[in-house]
């Protein structure tokens, strides 16, 4: 089924409602036709909300309603549409801290937190660094002229000794830098 990944921090706040919920013809000046939103487009499949902690308060309310009722109401429409979709959410923010500061709705947190999966930072999972680095290197070999098949022992030791404040994304970027500069 459909798998839609949405970076909640990358959609301009003024467009979020239209993007998530869609709209009907005439809902606003340029709405010349009906448009399904991302939630409805993921129907029957999975909607991955990356960086869900970036959702503005007004959209948090609408997302809560969607999660409680399994339905969306397009902008400009009066009838809700039933949607069967699995929601997976991720964030780099501490949502419990965001709740305490009044920036994230507690009820939405509990609606999303059905099966929590907490992944510790890369600096505490040293055993994951070699396979991740090798994976990123193989991927970069396909996109660059890099011919290296693996990391030299000293290079791998340097990767293992780094603190990784940027987590896995930082590791991926460093491997990309190495691949681009490799000859």
C-alpha positions in Angstrom: 0.0 0.0 0.0 1.0 3.7 -0.1 3.8 4.9 2.1 4.0 8.7 2.3 6.8 10.4 4.2 6.2 14.0 5.2 8.7 16.3 6.8 6.5 18.4 9.0 9.2 21.0 9.4 9.6 21.5 5.7 6.0 22.6 4.8 5.3 26.3 5.2 2.8 26.8 8.0 0.3 28.6 5.7 0.1 25.6 3.4 0.1 22.8 6.0 -3.7 22.4 6.3 -4.1 22.3 2.5 -1.2 19.8 2.2 -2.4 17.5 4.9 -6.2 17.7 4.4 -6.7 18.8 0.8 -9.4 21.2 -0.4 -12.5 21.5 -2.5 -13.1 23.6 -5.6 -13.8 27.2 -4.6 -12.3 26.9 -1.1 -10.1 29.8 -1.9 -9.3 32.0 -5.0 -7.0 29.6 -6.8 -8.9 26.4 -5.9 -10.1 25.5 -9.4 -10.7 21.8 -8.5 -10.8 19.3 -5.6 -7.5 18.1 -4.2 -6.8 15.2 -2.0 -4.5 15.9 0.9 -1.5 13.8 1.9 -3.5 12.0 4.7 -6.2 10.8 2.2 -3.5 10.0 -0.4 -1.9 7.6 2.1 -5.3 5.8 2.6 -4.9 2.1 3.1 -1.2 2.5 3.8 1.2 4.4 6.0 1.7 8.1 6.7 5.1 8.9 8.2 5.2 12.2 10.0 8.8 13.1 10.3 9.6 15.9 12.7 6.1 15.8 14.1 7.3 18.1 16.9 7.4 20.9 14.4 3.6 21.0 13.8 2.1 24.4 14.8 -0.6 24.4 17.5 -3.5 24.8 15.1 -2.5 21.8 13.0 -1.9 19.8 16.2 -5.6 20.2 17.0 -6.6 19.1 13.5 -4.3 16.1 13.6 -5.7 15.1 16.9 -9.2 15.1 15.4 -8.0 13.1 12.4 -6.4 10.5 14.7 -9.4 10.2 17.0 -12.0 10.0 14.3 -10.1 8.4 11.4 -11.5 11.1 9.1 -10.4 14.3 7.5 -12.4 17.4 6.4 -11.0 19.1 3.3 -10.6 22.8 3.5 -13.9 24.4 2.3 -15.9 21.2 2.7 -18.6 20.3 5.2 -18.4 16.5 4.9 -15.7 14.5 6.5 -14.0 11.7 4.6 -13.2 8.4 6.4 -9.5 7.5 6.0 -7.9 4.2 7.0 -4.2 4.9 7.5 -1.4 3.8 9.8 0.5 6.8 11.3 4.1 6.6 12.2 5.7 9.7 13.8 9.2 10.7 14.5 10.9 13.7 16.1 14.2 14.8 17.3 12.5 17.0 20.0 11.8 15.8 23.5 8.0 16.0 23.2 7.5 15.6 26.9 9.6 18.7 27.4 7.6 20.5 24.6 4.4 19.6 26.4 5.7 21.1 29.7 6.6 24.3 27.8 3.1 24.4 26.2 4.4 23.9 22.6 3.0 20.4 22.0 -0.5 19.1 22.9 -0.4 16.4 25.6 -3.5 14.6 24.1 -1.8 14.5 20.7 1.3 13.1 22.2 -0.6 10.2 23.8 -2.6 9.6 20.6 0.7 9.2 18.7 2.6 7.4 21.5 0.9 4.0 21.1 4.0 1.9 20.4 7.0 4.1 21.3 10.3 3.2 19.7 13.2 5.1 21.3 16.4 4.9 19.4 19.4 5.9 21.5 21.9 8.3 20.0 24.6 6.9 17.7 27.4 7.7 20.2 25.9 5.0 22.5 25.6 2.4 19.7 29.2 2.1 18.6 28.5 -1.3 17.1 26.2 0.3 14.6 28.8 2.7 13.1 30.7 0.2 10.9 27.7 -1.3 9.1 26.1 2.2 8.7 29.3 3.7 7.4 29.7 0.8 5.0 26.1 1.2 3.8 26.5 4.9 3.2 29.8 4.3 1.4 28.2 1.7 -0.9 25.3 4.1 -1.6 27.7 7.0 -2.4 29.8 4.8 -4.7 26.7 4.6 -7.0 26.5 8.4 -7.1 30.1 9.4 -7.2 33.4 8.3 -8.8 34.6 6.9 -5.5 36.1 3.5 -5.9 36.8 2.6 -2.2 35.1 -0.6 -1.0 35.7 0.0 2.7 37.2 2.2 5.3 40.9 1.8 6.3 41.2 0.6 10.0 42.5 4.1 11.1 39.5 5.8 9.4 37.1 3.4 11.1 38.7 4.0 14.4 38.3 7.7 13.9 34.6 7.2 13.1 34.2 5.0 16.3 35.9 7.7 18.5 33.8 10.6 17.3 30.9 11.7 19.6 28.3 12.2 16.8 26.3 15.2 18.0 24.5 15.1 14.6 23.7 11.4 15.0 23.3 9.2 11.9 22.8 12.2 9.6 26.2 13.5 10.6 27.7 10.1 9.8 26.0 10.0 6.4 27.3 13.5 5.6 30.9 12.6 6.6 30.8 9.5 4.5 29.4 11.5 1.6 32.3 14.0 2.1 34.8 11.2 2.0 33.2 9.7 -1.1 33.2 13.0 -3.0 36.9 13.6 -2.1 38.0 10.0 -2.7 40.1 9.2 -5.8 
